[in-house]
Amino acid sequence: MPDGGLDTAIRADEAGSEEDLYEDLHSAGYHYSHAGGGGEQLAINELISDGSVVCAEALWDHVTMDDQELGFKAGDVIEVMDATNREWWWGRVADVEGWFPASFVRLRVNQDEPVEDTEAPRASTGAVEGGGMEVQSSRDQMRTNVINEILSTERDYIKHLRDICEGYIRQCRKRADMFSEEQLHTIFGNIEDIYRCQKVFVKALEQRFNSERPHLSELGACFLEHQADFQIYSEYCNNHPNACVELSRLTKLSKYVYFFEACRLLQKMIDISLDGFLLTPVQKICKYPLQLAELLKYTPPQHRDFKDVEAALHAMKNVARLINERKRRLENIDKIAQWQSSIEDWEGEDLLVRSSELIYSGELTRVTQPQAKSQQRMFFLFDHQLIYCKKDLLRRDMLYYKGRLDMDGSEVVDLEDGKDRDLHMNIKNAFRLHCSTSGDSHLLCARKPEQKQRWLKAFAREREQVRLDQETGFSITELQRKQAMLNASKQQAAGKPKTVGRPCYLTRHKHPTLPISRPQQQVLVLAETRRKPSTFWHSISRLAPFRK
């Protein structure tokens, strides 16, 4: 189909236009299978049938969900015993066998480990020299294999990115009636920026490649020169959950399903859905440390590239660690939103407007001026703010919102045990939060000295977390915040009992164990529990502080 044919074909007003185009392309034979199900998979099975040991390395942890599934951790080596199925392979780790997802592993470049020169001390001098040359030749060949794999996977990755940009994004921009620019940014993120950076990176790799003696290629310096460019993956990984949500919403409509499939067929891409293609950059940035670790394994210390490969491995591990940390924090925002929705009498802006991480929590005594009145409160330290709540008199796991302190404009002052000059009272295990903007001062006391030290360290961690977020540009988008609050409100509504007038604390979650929430089924069982008649209120009804 000529360029622009897709745009012309699917601009028809009929409801079935996208479906008709899909049928035309599909019937014409535009179908491409996954690489794992083609020649590569056939070659794996041939090696297994010949009696060869085929090993794969785990890219991610696989938690066993079934007795027949094989559990492993990232970095484990799995012996592949059957690769007949495209998506699930049968393998063995130690003495345990089971099924595992093929997408969780990658085949090792070097299936045979280098021969260790363990017999050298027993051999003659000539034999030692000959064995050493053989081992060195084997190591050079294995280093060549790793380098070839790095270059090969980079070229494949560039083609993958080009297919997404030209096959999907270009066609989507032609359909302003179906996609807005905001939607395209949500779905594809900054993948076009990644494509431009990767093109520069792969050219730099090819310039460092020694075609005559590949094992002498120096790729480590190339990774070090471009390590700052890999930071753009952080934005993409942060946006990826939003892309999945938006794609899930669009693909409920048949016209988008047929449109995306037509884009794939026209670009002659393999048989994977769009969300599968968009996952590749997330997987790619996590694969670099594994490739560099394997390259370092076969790089002798005297090699000119050894120190650069070692430094590059450390740098790429830091990049992957930063991205994983951001992913973890984004996954926690739903739990923070759920926690806020369970607090009674919440006032002010939502917690997620400024915060995204719970640093520390615990019970402290708050001493207020000028009467020096003591109040027991539960404090929750998030980045940028400190929330304090009051426990319910009967249900100690039910909290009422009482206020918040701005940590950005506050200074933490450690106080010695003794008499406080301002309050004219003895204090112990205390520290003061002084707000420079408003001039307010808050005296807080812990029960034990070790609890006070934990709080002081937590305040230091909070400031460090804020500093790192500013340096790396981490933030929660408005869409992510709204989605988290919407999910929390839906979950809270689903957890409420139908009976009108039942005390609300019966469906509350346990707050000190944030962000773990009680399963809904357990909440409903708790709601049915009946208490025995108590004479508690009758006995103290004469006491004014407890009268209702």
Order of alpha helices (4+ residues) and beta strands (2+ residues): alpha-alpha-alpha-beta-beta-beta-beta-beta-alpha-alpha-alpha-alpha-alpha-alpha-alpha-alpha-alpha-beta-beta-beta-beta-beta-beta-beta-beta-beta-alpha-alpha-alpha-alpha
